[in-house]
Amino acid sequence: MVGGALVRRFQREPGVTLLVKTRAELDLSSQAATAAFYAAEKPEAVIMAAAKVGGIHANSSYPAEFLFENLAIATNAINGAYRAGVKRLLFLGSSCIYPKLAPQPMTESSLLTGPLEPTNEAYAIAKIAGLKLCEYYRRQHGVLYHSVMPTNLYGPGDNYHAQNSHVLPALIRKFHEAKEAGRTVVVAWGSGTPKREFLHVDELAEACAFLLKLSNLPDLVNIGTGTDVTIKELTELVAQVTGFKGRIAWDATKPDGTPRKLMDVSRLTALGWKARVGLREGIEKTYASYLVEQTAGTLRT
């Protein structure tokens, strides 16, 4: 999803030649394969968007894989870039790097000030290691390696797996299938009270393009909208957009995760960028792309 958005954005950028490989063509968890890619392609700049990702269920079920694979991807890509002489690298982290009970909205300075959310601790540790590696290569070697922390993302190319997807695509699939099947009740996880922030993935790509044009950036920059909604509000909005007319039942035996995850985007705003796509508009666009991908047989499930 993120890689697709970045490709769409930079294909429109004058003077940019994209060097892209599919997961099947390049295994970033392999140090040898990553080094060979750098040696052959000799990129001038790198955007590190690759990761093993998933929702609460996937993170809780496969913590060893989430830690190992994401550590391998980050270290191979960042160290490989430095060894290949790459001077500019942008590493994409995640809002889950911040403490579970970080003051809201979360500032970049809250990093490493408290315990992480247990359900995605493994993923968060790997991402923290990657952004710190960028920080230390920049400090020690003078290369412009820096990181951005996107909030929860959604949009074209998202993963709609029944168990391993994030909340918004999971809701789109659940409500769409309930509508198609004529069901009158949809069960949603948790209490509905946690609050989350959502950014359309094309907006993330725009922010990355903007930041890569700046010559002196902080090591860490949050990317988000600066606004959030409860999971209950999100669920009701997705039901409306998909056209589901039935009842929503809440299963409070399922985990809620972090109570709130809102990004402080004042650093990004001060640099000159602000999100423009509202949540309803973004969900409408995403549901439209869901239907197109479903018809084309390209839906990630």
N, C-alpha and C positions, 0 to 999 in steps of 0.2 A: 504493500500500500504506500508506504513512505517513499520507497525507491521509485515507484511509478510516478508519484507526484513530482519528485525531483527531476526525473527525466522529462516529464511534460513541461516543467518550468524552464529548464536549461536548454531544451531544444529551441526555445524562443529567444535565447540570449545570444546577441551578435558576437561572433568571434570565438564561440565556445565549441570545442569538439568533445563529445562525450565518449568516455571509455567505459563501457558497461559490460558486465558478464552476468549471466544467470547463475543461480545457485548450482545448477547442474554442471555449468562450465567452470566454476571456480569455487572451491571449498575453502572459505576463509578460516576454518578451524584447523587447516593444515598449514603449518609454517612454510613448508617447502613450496606448496602451490601458490601461496600468497607472495612469497619472495620471487617466484618465477613470473608471476603476473606483473609485479612492479618492474622487474628487469626488462621484460618484453615491451611494456606499454609506456614506461617513463612518464607518468602523469605529472603535471605541474601543481595540481591541487587535488585534494581528496575530501569527499564527504562521506563520513562513516555512518551509514544508516542501517547496516546489516545487524540483525540480532535474532535470537530465539525468543519469541514473545508469546504471551497468552494471558488469560484472565485469572481470577482467583483459583478456580479449580485446577488449571494447568500448573500454575506456580506452586500450589500446595502439593500436588501429586508428583511433580518431577523436579524437586529442588536441586538435586545433584546435577542433572542435565542442564538446568537453567544457569547454574553457577559455572560449571566447567565450560560449556559451549560458548557462553558469552564472554568469559575470561579469555578463552582461546581466540575468538574473533577479534576482540579489542587489542590484545597484545600483539597478535600477528599483524594486524592492519596498521597499528600505530608505529610499532618498532620497525616494521617492514618499510613504511613510508620514510621514516628517518634514515634508514640505511640506504634507501634508494635516492636520497637527496631531495625529497619533497619538502618544500618550504611552507606550504599552507595546508592545514588539515582542520576540518570541522567535524567534531564528534557529537553524535546525537545521544544524549542521556535520556532521563525520564524523571518525571516528578516524584516517582517512588524512591528516589535517592534521599529525599528529605525525611527527617524523623516522623514517626507516626503521629506524634502529638506536637509537631512544630507549630509555633504561633502562626495564625492565619491572617492575611495571606502569607504564603511562604516566600521568604527572601532568599537570595543566593547565599547569604551569610549563615543561614540556619543549617547548612550542610555539616554533618558530623557533630551535631550538638545534642543528640539523643538517640534512643533505640529506634530501629526501623520497624515498619509494619511486618509482623512475622509471616504473613501469607505470601509476601513477595520479597522477602529478605535476600534470598539467593540471587535473584535478578538484580536487585538494587546494589548489592555488594560488587557484582561484576561491573555494573555501570559506573559506580564510584571509582573503582580501580582504573577504568578507562579514562575517565575525565582527569583523574589525578596524574595518570601517565602523561596525558597531554600537557597538563600544567607544568610538570617537572621537566619534560623535554623542552618546553618553551623557556623555562627558567635557566636550565643548564646549558642549552645549545642555541638559544636565540631563534628557533623556528616558531612561526606563528601557528601553533596548534592550540585550539580553543574549543570550548564545548557549549552546546545549547541544551536546555532542559525543556522539551516540549511537554505540555499538559496532555490529557487524554485526547487521542486523535481518532478521527473517523473519516470515511469518504470512500471513493472508488477503489476497488481492489482489496477491501477489508476482508478479514477472515470471519466466515459465518458458521464455523464449526459449532455443533450443538453443545459441546461441553467445554471446548478450549478457547472460545472467542471472548472478546471483551464485552462489556455490558451493552453498549449501544448497538453493535451489529447483532448481538444475541437477541435483543429485543425486537429489532427489525425482522429477523427471521421468524421469531416466535409469533409475533402478531400477524405477519403476512400468512404464515401457514395456518394459523387459527382461523383467519378470515376465509381463506380458500377452502378449508375443511368445514366451515359453518359452525365452528365451536363457539360456545357462549361464555366460556371462562378461560382466562389465561392466568397461570400461576407465576408470580414474580418472586425473585429471591429476596430474603432479608426483611427489614422493617420499612424500607423506603425512605428512612430519615437521613442517611449519609448524603453529603453534598459533593458534587463533582463538577469540574470545569471541562468543557469540550471545545476542541479546535478542529476545524475542517483541515484535512491534510494538505489541500492546495494552499491554504494560508501559511502553513508551516514552510512549504517550499518557497513561497514569496519572502518570508522572513529570512530564510537561509540565503537566498539570492541577495537580499538587501545587506545582510551582515558581511557576506564575502566581498562586498565592494568597499568595506571600511578597512582602514589600514592599522588601526590600533584599538583592539577590543579587550574587554575584561575576559578573564579566563572562563567565567561562567555567565551565561545569560539565559534567563527564563523566557520561554515563548508560550504565550497563552492569550486568553481574552481578558483576564482580570475579573470575570464574572462566573458564577456557578449556579447550579440548580440542584434540588434534591432528586434522589433517584426516583421518588414517587412522581415528581413533576416531569422528569425525563420520560418515565414509563407512560404516563398519560399522553405526553406529546407524541411519542412514537405511535401509540394506539390511534391517535387522531390522524396522523400523517398517512398511516397504512390503511386507514378506513375500517379498523376493527371497532365493532359496535357493542361488544359484550362486556362482561364484568372482569375486573382485575382482582385476584386474590393474592394475598401476601403470605409467603411461607417464612415465618420468623425463625424456624429452626436452621435456616441457611445463614452463612456468615455475611456480615455487613462490610467487613474490611475497615479501612481507615475512616474515621468519622467525617473528615473533611479534607479536601486537597485542592486548595485554591492558590494559584501562583501570583506572586507579586511581580507585576510586569513593568514596574516603574523604571527599571534600568533599560529595558528595551524601548519603552516610550521615550525616554530621554535621548536615546540614540536616534530616534526618528521614525519608528515603525509602530503601527497599531493594527490589530485585526479588524476586518470589515464585515465578514460573513456572520449573520445572526444564526442562532441555533436552529430555529424552525426552518429557515432557508436552507441551511446546511443539511438538515435531516431530509428535507424534501428532495434535494439534489442526490443525496446518498441513496434514498429509496428508489429513485428513478434509475440510478446506476445499478442497484441491486436487481431490478427487473430486467434491465438490458443484459447484465452478466448471466442471470438465470436463463434467459432465452437463448443466449449464445453458448451456454454450456461451460462458461469460464468462471462460474461462481466458486469461490474457495470455501469448501465445506468439509 
